[in-house]
Amino acid sequence: MSENEIDIIEQTSADNKPVIEFKGVSKTYPSGTHALEDVNIRINKGEFAFVVGSSGAGKSTFMKLIMREEKANTGTIMVNGFNLTKMRRKSIPKLRRTMGIVFQDFRLIPKMNVFDNVAFAMHVVGANKREIRKEVAKALAKVGLGEKARSMPNELSGGEQQRVGLARALVNSPDLIIADEPTGNVDPNMSYEIVSLLTEINKRGTTVLMVTHDHNLVRDFKHRVIMLDSGRIVADNLGGDEQ
């Protein structure tokens, strides 16, 4: 069997399948830390889900497994049609091209202006210059930064920098947005703006998974809430009603 045939088998059709599915997933680090234990969860296309839990509950490991930064010890993980359990290292970039990632610490390139920071995500996937100009302009307009394209990161507020990060996550039209504490370094008003933007993006059909410790956001935005505690899912509620 050729490598191309293996890749076809590895990425199954996403039609009528969950965007994210964990079946019996456990993760123990070499140090002996049991980060996740027998996690079963299904997140369907078009959902918006918050992931909450105290420090050490397993949130970071949960996200790292989805991005294939870590590999589960047991169980099966499917993301955007990819079987992460059987995935070869060289296929990981293919997986990550189907998702946009928003980080707490922005991770902008200081020597690049706003336009080039967003365009970088398109250069990585081999887009042409005309497509880059068009899609970067659209992404910046979506996050309200159309007039800041030539600004440098150090000329922006923290909230504006995070919106650049969101534009970068959006620019390749991903099926899934992973937002890891995206409001952790911005003020409360900007936190609401960021989640409002993610909600609007979600309404257009993009699946959003957001880790947060801000219970006010969870309460006010009526999305699904997945709660982790000691590596287990202890609550999974629709409509933002926390236990």
Contacts in CASP RR format, 6 or more apart in sequence:
PFRMAT RR
TARGET T0000
AUTHOR 0000-0000-0000
METHOD contacts of the structure
MODEL  1
MSENEIDIIEQTSADNKPVIEFKGVSKTYPSGTHALEDVNIRINKGEFAF
VVGSSGAGKSTFMKLIMREEKANTGTIMVNGFNLTKMRRKSIPKLRRTMG
IVFQDFRLIPKMNVFDNVAFAMHVVGANKREIRKEVAKALAKVGLGEKAR
SMPNELSGGEQQRVGLARALVNSPDLIIADEPTGNVDPNMSYEIVSLLTE
INKRGTTVLMVTHDHNLVRDFKHRVIMLDSGRIVADNLGGDEQ
7 91 0 8 1.000
7 94 0 8 1.000
10 82 0 8 1.000
10 83 0 8 1.000
10 86 0 8 1.000
10 87 0 8 1.000
10 88 0 8 1.000
10 91 0 8 1.000
11 81 0 8 1.000
11 82 0 8 1.000
11 83 0 8 1.000
11 94 0 8 1.000
12 78 0 8 1.000
12 81 0 8 1.000
12 83 0 8 1.000
13 81 0 8 1.000
14 45 0 8 1.000
14 80 0 8 1.000
14 81 0 8 1.000
14 175 0 8 1.000
17 78 0 8 1.000
17 81 0 8 1.000
18 42 0 8 1.000
18 43 0 8 1.000
18 44 0 8 1.000
18 45 0 8 1.000
18 78 0 8 1.000
19 43 0 8 1.000
19 44 0 8 1.000
19 45 0 8 1.000
19 46 0 8 1.000
19 47 0 8 1.000
19 79 0 8 1.000
19 80 0 8 1.000
19 175 0 8 1.000
19 176 0 8 1.000
19 207 0 8 1.000
20 41 0 8 1.000
20 42 0 8 1.000
20 43 0 8 1.000
20 66 0 8 1.000
20 77 0 8 1.000
20 78 0 8 1.000
20 79 0 8 1.000
20 176 0 8 1.000
20 207 0 8 1.000
20 209 0 8 1.000
21 41 0 8 1.000
21 42 0 8 1.000
21 43 0 8 1.000
21 76 0 8 1.000
21 77 0 8 1.000
21 78 0 8 1.000
21 79 0 8 1.000
22 39 0 8 1.000
22 40 0 8 1.000
22 41 0 8 1.000
22 42 0 8 1.000
22 65 0 8 1.000
22 75 0 8 1.000
22 76 0 8 1.000
22 77 0 8 1.000
23 40 0 8 1.000
23 75 0 8 1.000
23 76 0 8 1.000
23 77 0 8 1.000
24 38 0 8 1.000
24 39 0 8 1.000
24 40 0 8 1.000
24 74 0 8 1.000
24 75 0 8 1.000
24 76 0 8 1.000
25 36 0 8 1.000
25 38 0 8 1.000
25 39 0 8 1.000
25 40 0 8 1.000
25 65 0 8 1.000
25 72 0 8 1.000
25 74 0 8 1.000
25 75 0 8 1.000
25 76 0 8 1.000
25 77 0 8 1.000
26 34 0 8 1.000
26 36 0 8 1.000
26 37 0 8 1.000
26 38 0 8 1.000
26 39 0 8 1.000
26 72 0 8 1.000
26 73 0 8 1.000
26 74 0 8 1.000
26 75 0 8 1.000
27 34 0 8 1.000
27 35 0 8 1.000
27 36 0 8 1.000
27 61 0 8 1.000
27 65 0 8 1.000
27 70 0 8 1.000
27 72 0 8 1.000
27 73 0 8 1.000
28 34 0 8 1.000
28 35 0 8 1.000
28 73 0 8 1.000
29 35 0 8 1.000
34 231 0 8 1.000
35 56 0 8 1.000
35 58 0 8 1.000
35 61 0 8 1.000
35 231 0 8 1.000
36 58 0 8 1.000
36 61 0 8 1.000
36 62 0 8 1.000
36 65 0 8 1.000
36 72 0 8 1.000
36 231 0 8 1.000
36 232 0 8 1.000
37 230 0 8 1.000
37 231 0 8 1.000
37 232 0 8 1.000
38 232 0 8 1.000
39 62 0 8 1.000
39 231 0 8 1.000
39 232 0 8 1.000
39 233 0 8 1.000
40 233 0 8 1.000
41 226 0 8 1.000
41 233 0 8 1.000
41 236 0 8 1.000
43 49 0 8 1.000
43 207 0 8 1.000
43 209 0 8 1.000
44 207 0 8 1.000
45 175 0 8 1.000
45 205 0 8 1.000
45 207 0 8 1.000
46 202 0 8 1.000
46 205 0 8 1.000
46 206 0 8 1.000
46 207 0 8 1.000
46 208 0 8 1.000
47 202 0 8 1.000
47 207 0 8 1.000
47 208 0 8 1.000
47 224 0 8 1.000
48 198 0 8 1.000
48 199 0 8 1.000
48 202 0 8 1.000
48 207 0 8 1.000
48 208 0 8 1.000
48 210 0 8 1.000
48 221 0 8 1.000
48 223 0 8 1.000
48 224 0 8 1.000
49 208 0 8 1.000
49 209 0 8 1.000
49 210 0 8 1.000
49 223 0 8 1.000
49 224 0 8 1.000
49 225 0 8 1.000
49 226 0 8 1.000
50 210 0 8 1.000
50 211 0 8 1.000
50 212 0 8 1.000
50 217 0 8 1.000
50 218 0 8 1.000
50 221 0 8 1.000
50 223 0 8 1.000
50 224 0 8 1.000
50 225 0 8 1.000
50 226 0 8 1.000
50 240 0 8 1.000
51 59 0 8 1.000
51 62 0 8 1.000
51 63 0 8 1.000
51 209 0 8 1.000
51 210 0 8 1.000
51 211 0 8 1.000
51 212 0 8 1.000
51 226 0 8 1.000
51 228 0 8 1.000
52 59 0 8 1.000
52 211 0 8 1.000
52 212 0 8 1.000
52 213 0 8 1.000
52 215 0 8 1.000
52 218 0 8 1.000
52 225 0 8 1.000
52 226 0 8 1.000
52 227 0 8 1.000
52 228 0 8 1.000
52 242 0 8 1.000
53 59 0 8 1.000
53 213 0 8 1.000
53 227 0 8 1.000
53 228 0 8 1.000
53 229 0 8 1.000
54 229 0 8 1.000
57 228 0 8 1.000
57 229 0 8 1.000
57 230 0 8 1.000
57 231 0 8 1.000
58 228 0 8 1.000
58 231 0 8 1.000
59 211 0 8 1.000
59 228 0 8 1.000
60 180 0 8 1.000
60 211 0 8 1.000
61 70 0 8 1.000
61 231 0 8 1.000
62 211 0 8 1.000
62 228 0 8 1.000
63 178 0 8 1.000
63 180 0 8 1.000
63 209 0 8 1.000
63 211 0 8 1.000
64 70 0 8 1.000
65 71 0 8 1.000
65 72 0 8 1.000
65 77 0 8 1.000
65 84 0 8 1.000
66 77 0 8 1.000
66 79 0 8 1.000
66 84 0 8 1.000
66 178 0 8 1.000
66 209 0 8 1.000
67 95 0 8 1.000
67 96 0 8 1.000
67 99 0 8 1.000
67 101 0 8 1.000
67 178 0 8 1.000
68 79 0 8 1.000
68 84 0 8 1.000
68 87 0 8 1.000
68 92 0 8 1.000
68 95 0 8 1.000
68 96 0 8 1.000
71 84 0 8 1.000
71 85 0 8 1.000
72 84 0 8 1.000
72 85 0 8 1.000
75 85 0 8 1.000
76 83 0 8 1.000
76 85 0 8 1.000
77 83 0 8 1.000
77 84 0 8 1.000
77 85 0 8 1.000
78 84 0 8 1.000
79 95 0 8 1.000
79 98 0 8 1.000
79 99 0 8 1.000
79 176 0 8 1.000
80 95 0 8 1.000
80 98 0 8 1.000
80 99 0 8 1.000
80 175 0 8 1.000
80 176 0 8 1.000
82 91 0 8 1.000
82 94 0 8 1.000
82 95 0 8 1.000
82 98 0 8 1.000
84 95 0 8 1.000
87 95 0 8 1.000
97 125 0 8 1.000
97 172 0 8 1.000
97 174 0 8 1.000
98 174 0 8 1.000
98 175 0 8 1.000
98 176 0 8 1.000
99 174 0 8 1.000
99 175 0 8 1.000
99 176 0 8 1.000
99 177 0 8 1.000
99 178 0 8 1.000
100 169 0 8 1.000
100 170 0 8 1.000
100 172 0 8 1.000
100 174 0 8 1.000
100 176 0 8 1.000
100 177 0 8 1.000
100 178 0 8 1.000
101 169 0 8 1.000
101 177 0 8 1.000
101 178 0 8 1.000
101 179 0 8 1.000
101 180 0 8 1.000
102 162 0 8 1.000
102 165 0 8 1.000
102 166 0 8 1.000
102 169 0 8 1.000
102 177 0 8 1.000
102 178 0 8 1.000
102 179 0 8 1.000
102 180 0 8 1.000
102 182 0 8 1.000
103 165 0 8 1.000
103 180 0 8 1.000
103 182 0 8 1.000
104 180 0 8 1.000
104 181 0 8 1.000
104 182 0 8 1.000
104 184 0 8 1.000
104 185 0 8 1.000
105 185 0 8 1.000
106 153 0 8 1.000
106 158 0 8 1.000
106 161 0 8 1.000
106 162 0 8 1.000
106 164 0 8 1.000
106 165 0 8 1.000
106 185 0 8 1.000
107 165 0 8 1.000
108 117 0 8 1.000
108 153 0 8 1.000
108 161 0 8 1.000
108 164 0 8 1.000
108 165 0 8 1.000
109 116 0 8 1.000
109 117 0 8 1.000
109 120 0 8 1.000
109 153 0 8 1.000
110 152 0 8 1.000
110 153 0 8 1.000
110 154 0 8 1.000
112 120 0 8 1.000
112 153 0 8 1.000
113 149 0 8 1.000
113 150 0 8 1.000
113 151 0 8 1.000
113 152 0 8 1.000
114 140 0 8 1.000
114 145 0 8 1.000
114 148 0 8 1.000
114 149 0 8 1.000
114 150 0 8 1.000
114 151 0 8 1.000
114 152 0 8 1.000
114 153 0 8 1.000
114 156 0 8 1.000
114 164 0 8 1.000
115 136 0 8 1.000
115 140 0 8 1.000
115 149 0 8 1.000
115 150 0 8 1.000
117 153 0 8 1.000
117 164 0 8 1.000
117 165 0 8 1.000
117 168 0 8 1.000
118 136 0 8 1.000
118 139 0 8 1.000
118 140 0 8 1.000
118 164 0 8 1.000
118 165 0 8 1.000
118 167 0 8 1.000
118 168 0 8 1.000
118 171 0 8 1.000
119 132 0 8 1.000
119 136 0 8 1.000
119 171 0 8 1.000
120 168 0 8 1.000
121 168 0 8 1.000
121 169 0 8 1.000
121 171 0 8 1.000
121 172 0 8 1.000
122 131 0 8 1.000
122 132 0 8 1.000
122 135 0 8 1.000
122 136 0 8 1.000
122 171 0 8 1.000
122 172 0 8 1.000
123 132 0 8 1.000
125 172 0 8 1.000
127 135 0 8 1.000
127 172 0 8 1.000
135 171 0 8 1.000
135 172 0 8 1.000
135 173 0 8 1.000
136 149 0 8 1.000
136 167 0 8 1.000
136 171 0 8 1.000
137 146 0 8 1.000
137 149 0 8 1.000
139 167 0 8 1.000
139 168 0 8 1.000
139 170 0 8 1.000
139 171 0 8 1.000
140 146 0 8 1.000
140 148 0 8 1.000
140 149 0 8 1.000
140 167 0 8 1.000
142 167 0 8 1.000
142 170 0 8 1.000
142 197 0 8 1.000
142 201 0 8 1.000
143 163 0 8 1.000
143 164 0 8 1.000
143 166 0 8 1.000
143 167 0 8 1.000
143 170 0 8 1.000
143 197 0 8 1.000
144 163 0 8 1.000
145 160 0 8 1.000
145 163 0 8 1.000
145 164 0 8 1.000
145 167 0 8 1.000
148 156 0 8 1.000
148 160 0 8 1.000
148 164 0 8 1.000
153 161 0 8 1.000
153 164 0 8 1.000
156 164 0 8 1.000
157 190 0 8 1.000
158 185 0 8 1.000
158 186 0 8 1.000
158 190 0 8 1.000
159 186 0 8 1.000
159 187 0 8 1.000
159 190 0 8 1.000
159 193 0 8 1.000
159 194 0 8 1.000
162 182 0 8 1.000
162 183 0 8 1.000
162 185 0 8 1.000
162 186 0 8 1.000
162 190 0 8 1.000
162 194 0 8 1.000
163 193 0 8 1.000
163 194 0 8 1.000
163 197 0 8 1.000
166 182 0 8 1.000
166 194 0 8 1.000
166 197 0 8 1.000
166 198 0 8 1.000
169 177 0 8 1.000
169 179 0 8 1.000
170 177 0 8 1.000
170 201 0 8 1.000
174 206 0 8 1.000
175 206 0 8 1.000
175 207 0 8 1.000
176 206 0 8 1.000
176 207 0 8 1.000
176 208 0 8 1.000
176 209 0 8 1.000
177 198 0 8 1.000
177 201 0 8 1.000
177 202 0 8 1.000
177 206 0 8 1.000
177 207 0 8 1.000
177 208 0 8 1.000
177 209 0 8 1.000
177 210 0 8 1.000
178 209 0 8 1.000
179 198 0 8 1.000
179 208 0 8 1.000
179 209 0 8 1.000
179 210 0 8 1.000
179 211 0 8 1.000
180 210 0 8 1.000
180 211 0 8 1.000
181 211 0 8 1.000
181 212 0 8 1.000
181 213 0 8 1.000
182 194 0 8 1.000
182 198 0 8 1.000
182 210 0 8 1.000
182 212 0 8 1.000
183 190 0 8 1.000
183 191 0 8 1.000
183 194 0 8 1.000
183 195 0 8 1.000
183 212 0 8 1.000
183 214 0 8 1.000
183 217 0 8 1.000
184 191 0 8 1.000
184 213 0 8 1.000
184 214 0 8 1.000
186 194 0 8 1.000
188 216 0 8 1.000
191 214 0 8 1.000
191 217 0 8 1.000
192 217 0 8 1.000
192 220 0 8 1.000
195 210 0 8 1.000
195 217 0 8 1.000
195 221 0 8 1.000
198 208 0 8 1.000
198 210 0 8 1.000
199 208 0 8 1.000
199 221 0 8 1.000
199 223 0 8 1.000
201 208 0 8 1.000
202 208 0 8 1.000
212 218 0 8 1.000
215 242 0 8 1.000
218 225 0 8 1.000
218 240 0 8 1.000
218 242 0 8 1.000
219 240 0 8 1.000
219 242 0 8 1.000
221 240 0 8 1.000
222 239 0 8 1.000
222 240 0 8 1.000
223 239 0 8 1.000
223 240 0 8 1.000
224 236 0 8 1.000
224 237 0 8 1.000
224 238 0 8 1.000
224 239 0 8 1.000
224 240 0 8 1.000
225 235 0 8 1.000
225 236 0 8 1.000
225 237 0 8 1.000
225 239 0 8 1.000
225 240 0 8 1.000
225 241 0 8 1.000
225 242 0 8 1.000
226 233 0 8 1.000
226 235 0 8 1.000
226 236 0 8 1.000
227 233 0 8 1.000
227 234 0 8 1.000
227 235 0 8 1.000
227 236 0 8 1.000
227 237 0 8 1.000
227 242 0 8 1.000
227 243 0 8 1.000
228 234 0 8 1.000
234 243 0 8 1.000
235 242 0 8 1.000
235 243 0 8 1.000
237 243 0 8 1.000
END
